[in-house]
Amino acid sequence: VFGRDESTYLLMGKFLAEGEIPYVNYWEMKPVFSWYIYSLLYKLSFNSIFYFRFFGAILIALNSSFLFLISNKILKGLKKSLFIAILFSVAQSFLLLDGKEILTEHIVLTFFLVGLYAIINKKFYFVAGIFFCLSILIRLNFALPIMGIFIYVFFNFFKKKNNLFQLLKL
């Protein structure tokens, strides 16, 4: 059984997969990139709820993996990082009422965490920018934490008396 939000998102993805035009033939308030992802999931699931939910489990596992890598880089502790990743997986899978649904929150976290991991590695700023932009195209409210990260990186970079061209270097 699909939840209310998930069925709406899947229906938007189905319309897009069938050639309908977003915001002309159908409308929902999310940005359009989320419908392309749901359209891809719709096509890959072969109209089966099992495969559709299986892709959701893969997203949660991918998010947990990136959360593990990020926390391990920051905390430098394998046990703490593993605890954070397991806690995230359990919370996303079982504790929430809509834990079995694939919502835009699951999808946007994948792009956001990949971008955050690229920022933490301090050499993939361009890649981080691409993933941050994609996460904003899925959920607009992610622009706020991304702007905070951008301000932090920008001022931290100039605090070290670096040149702007060094920041833009790929």
Salt bridges, closest charged atoms under 4 A:
GLU6 OE1 - ARG53 NH2 2.58
GLU18 OE2 - LYS14 NZ 3.07
GLU105 OE2 - ARG139 NH1 3.14
